[in-house]
Every structure is written in C-alpha cells, then in structure tokens.
Amino acid sequence: MNLDLTDEQADLLVAELDRIIDADRYFLSPRIQMLRAIREQLKPYPAARPAAAPTQSIYEPPSKGRYRRRR
C-alpha cells in the first residue's frame, strides 16, 4: 500500500501518532511499537550524533605516601 501524502498531511499524521504514543500507558506494547515503526517510515528522525572519543587516561604509579606503614 502506497500513500501519496502531502507534507502537511504527513506532518499532521506524525503529530497525531506522537500524541497517541506519548499518551499510551503501555509504551512497550506491540500496538505502540507498530505505531512507532509507522511514524519512523513517515518521518525518520535524524541519526544519533556519533559518540565522543574517550578521554585519554594517564596511569601513574601510586605515590609512596599513600601506602606508608602506620607506626
């Protein structure tokens, strides 16, 4: 089935799907998952931004004062 929707009609349909999905109590139900798949086909969301590069960790040997014996 192929729907030829104008941009205005598609935006209205996506807004209605958003309202239905957000108001539903059981957000993991098969019905809501199907509605999310339909919404994704109508208006795909932008891809997630790539993850930032991990920070470089500098490993140093422990200081001598930290493991000093108690007297």
DANORBEL-V303241 format. One record per residue. N is the residue number from 1. OMEGA is omega in radians with two decimals (none if undefined). Layout:
n:N omega:OMEGA
n:N omega:OMEGA
This chain:
n:1 omega:-3.11
n:2 omega:3.12
n:3 omega:3.06
n:4 omega:-3.10
n:5 omega:3.01
n:6 omega:3.12
n:7 omega:-3.14
n:8 omega:3.12
n:9 omega:3.13
n:10 omega:3.12
n:11 omega:3.12
n:12 omega:3.13
n:13 omega:3.11
n:14 omega:3.11
n:15 omega:3.12
n:16 omega:3.08
n:17 omega:3.09
n:18 omega:-3.14
n:19 omega:-3.14
n:20 omega:-3.10
n:21 omega:-3.10
n:22 omega:-3.08
n:23 omega:-3.07
n:24 omega:-3.10
n:25 omega:-3.07
n:26 omega:-3.00
n:27 omega:3.10
n:28 omega:-3.12
n:29 omega:3.12
n:30 omega:3.13
n:31 omega:-3.12
n:32 omega:3.09
n:33 omega:3.09
n:34 omega:3.10
n:35 omega:3.08
n:36 omega:3.12
n:37 omega:3.10
n:38 omega:3.12
n:39 omega:3.13
n:40 omega:3.10
n:41 omega:-3.14
n:42 omega:-3.08
n:43 omega:-3.12
n:44 omega:3.10
n:45 omega:3.14
n:46 omega:-3.13
n:47 omega:3.13
n:48 omega:3.12
n:49 omega:3.12
n:50 omega:-3.13
n:51 omega:3.11
n:52 omega:3.12
n:53 omega:-3.14
n:54 omega:3.14
n:55 omega:3.14
n:56 omega:3.12
n:57 omega:3.11
n:58 omega:-3.12
n:59 omega:3.12
n:60 omega:3.07
n:61 omega:-3.13
n:62 omega:3.12
n:63 omega:-3.10
n:64 omega:-3.10
n:65 omega:-3.08
n:66 omega:-3.08
n:67 omega:-3.14
n:68 omega:3.12
n:69 omega:3.05
n:70 omega:-3.14
n:71 omega:none
